[in-house]
Amino acid sequence: MHRVTRSFWLAGLLALCGLFGLLAAPAAAAPQAQIYYSTSTPDVDGRIVYIVKPGETCLSISLLTGISLNDLRTLNNLNEDCLLRENQQLLLAVVTEVPPTPGPSATPTPLLPTPTPFTGTGEVCIYLFEDVNGNSVPEDTETGLVGGAISLTDRVGKVSLTGTTLGGADPVCFKELDEGEYNVSVGVPDGYNATTQLNYTLSVRAGETSNVDFGAQLSAAAQPLSPAEGGKSPLMGILGVLVVLAGGGLGFYALRARRVK
């Protein structure tokens, strides 16, 4: 009977230790895809419109498109709270064309050979932000990271550009890029883990600016995570020790009671 009692208490302690170990273990999340959008050319009325995506705020749209918060509120009659809804259309700007000034009639010229068609150029802007909560979306309190390596190459091997992220709210932009398929790669600074894909393929079109966001989160080795972020809780550790001590006391009491009988 003495062996049965001791085995019972030992099995109970092992089960409690396993349960607290599972509760204290951090959870790992797979990297999510980064944010990508294009700023289109004006429509027939000269309006440039942006469609709100899930989870976006006025500040994140301001950072992505380069429009100030004040202009964004004014153009769309938004109040200070700046509440948005998914698929809402936001006016970013209105482009007006200046009518040309009439001049003298041109002198007719002989027909010339047809020139090579001009395809036009576009722009690619890259932003690396500190993804504190790991949701892969720039938040109001999250800023850019300094020192991230950037690489931009085209599919045919004619373009190979590099750069370094600037931090703050400033993206790194590459201008006057010929139309075509490009690949963007980003290397996060030391001590950070990527929360988005680090490589992205996009199409550059004439007159458009393609924006790509990459996120990175401070690694557990650089800064211990809090319990709310998936780290081990000191309180859980203390409770585990107390449970072990309580279990040992009950086992000792049962053993003493057995001997007295």
C-alpha positions, 0 to 999 in steps of 0.5 A: 500500500505504501508503494501505491501511494508513492507512485500515485503522488509521483504520477500526479507531479509529472502530469502537472509539470507537463501541463505547465510546460505546455502552457509556458511554451511560446507559439511560432507563427509562419511568415505572412505575405507582405503588403503590395499595391500600385498607385494608378494613373488618374482616371478620365476625371483626373482623380487618383483613388485608393481602395481600403484593404482589411486592417488598414488605417489612415496612418498606414495608407499615408505611409504607403502612398506618401499623402499627408494625414491632413490632406487625406482627411480633407479630401475625403471629409474624414474627422479626427478619428479617421475611421475607415471600412474595407473596400472604401474608396479614398481620394488621394489627389485630383490632377488637372491638365493645363490647356496648351497655349496656342502657337504659330502653325508648324511648318510641314516636314517630310515624313521620317522613319518610324521611331522605336515605340517608347514603353515608358518607365515606372517606379518601385518603392520598398519599405521595411518596418518593425512588425512589433505585433507580428501581423505583417501590417504597418501599424500606427505605432510601428516605424521603419527599420534602418540597415536592411539590405535591398536588391532589385533585379529584372527578369532579363538581367539588365537591371541590378540595383541595391540599397539600404532601408532608411528607417522612419516613414521613408521608403527606398524608391527606384525610379525610371524603371523600364516596364517589365517583371522585377524581383525584390529581395530584402535582408533584415538587420541582425537580431530580427526575424522576418514576418513576411516573405523576403522575396517578391515578384512584381510587374512595373508599368509605365506611369505607376508606382509599385509599393512593397512592404516587408516586416521584421520582428525583434528575435527572442534572443535579442529581447525576451518576449512578454507573456502576451506575445507568446513568451514564458511567464514568470508567474507561471513558473512560480505557480509551477514551483508552488504546485510541486512543493504542495504535491511533495508536502501532501505526499509526505503527509500521506506517508506519515499518516500511513506509518502512524496507522 
